[in-house]
Amino acid sequence: MELAPMDGNVEEDKTYNNLLKKFKIAVLFTLPVFIISMSAMFALMCTNILQRRLQQPFQ
């Protein structure tokens, strides 16, 4: 039982490649924005951990 024809539709391949290219471009532009926006949260988390460590008495 075949789910897709084996002859290979050229138009579907072009559409797939076009959408794949657009997806890669979208990821390329999204990652820097995501990293910049999450860096503040990561820095805040690191400072909180550091403050907790420094408040504990040394043993």
Secondary structure, DSSP 8 states (H G I E B T S, - for coil): --SS-TT--HHHHHHHHHHHHHHHHHHHHHHHHHHHHHHHHHHHHHHHHHHHHHHS---
